[in-house]
Amino acid sequence: AQPGETIAIVGQTGSGKTTLTQLINCIFVADSGQVWVDGVDVRDWNLESLRSQISTIEQDVFLFSRTLAENIAFGCADADQEAIEQAAHEAQAHEFITNFSDGYDSEVGERGVTLSGGQRQRVAIARAFLTNPRILILDDSTSAIDSATEDQIQRAMRRISREQTTFIITHRLSQIRWADRILVLRRGELVAQGTHEELMEDSPDYRRIFARYE
C-alpha cells in the first residue's frame, strides 16, 4: 500500500481479512515473510511507537465508563473541546450527543451499554478522526449505521484518508468501489487484486463475492 492509498479487503467469512490487518500492528506476528511499515519490519519497530500511528475501528467498539468527550479524546489527551466537537461533527455523532441532557459530559456505561450500536461506532470513528493516525484500519466499522449516515461519514473519511493509508474490511459496496485497490482473499490466500472494474472482469472469486453483497 502506497502512502495515502485506500485498500479494501474482501472475502468470505474466515478467509483471513481481520488477521491480515492484525499483522500490521503486531497483534499477530507472521510465521513467514515480513510486514514492513515505512520500510521497516514491524518486528523491529518500537511497539508503542508503531501502534500510536495506527487506529483500528472494529464492529465491536470498546468504550470506557467515562464521558462521551473523554471517550472521543482517548489517545489524544491534549485535545480541546473544539477539536472533540469537530471530530464528532465529521463522524455524524454531534447531533445525538447534544440530544443527551449533559451533552458531551454524559457518562457512558461500561462498554457503552447506554448507546446503540450505531452510536458506539460513530464515537469510535470520531476518536479516529481526532487522533488522525498515519494508518487507519476499518473492520466492518459502519455495520450498525444506516446508509444515509454512512454516506456522510464516508465523505468525511475520503477527505481525511487522502492524508493516511486506509485499510477497509466491509460488505458495503459503496465503500469497496471507492478503494484505490481491492484485495480478494480465499482461505488465507490472496487470490486477486485490482480495481473494481478489473476484478469484475478478471476474478470469478470477486464476482461471486460482489453478487452476494449486492
Number of C-alpha atoms within 10 A of each C-alpha: 12 11 14 16 18 26 24 27 25 25 25 15 11 12 17 19 26 18 15 16 20 16 16 22 23 16 11 12 16 16 6 6 7 13 17 14 14 8 7 11 12 20 16 9 15 9 12 9 9 18 17 14 14 20 23 21 21 19 17 16 19 15 23 15 14 17 18 23 23 23 23 29 24 18 15 16 10 9 16 11 13 9 15 23 19 16 26 26 16 21 27 21 24 20 11 14 20 13 10 12 9 12 16 22 15 16 19 20 14 12 15 21 12 12 15 12 17 20 20 25 27 31 28 29 28 27 25 25 24 22 20 19 21 17 25 21 25 21 20 18 22 24 18 17 18 10 13 9 15 21 14 13 21 19 13 17 16 15 10 17 23 13 15 20 20 29 23 24 23 21 20 16 12 13 16 22 14 16 20 17 21 25 20 24 23 17 13 14 13 16 14 17 20 18 18 22 9 14 20 15 11 14 16 12 19 24 15 14 15 19 9 10 11 9
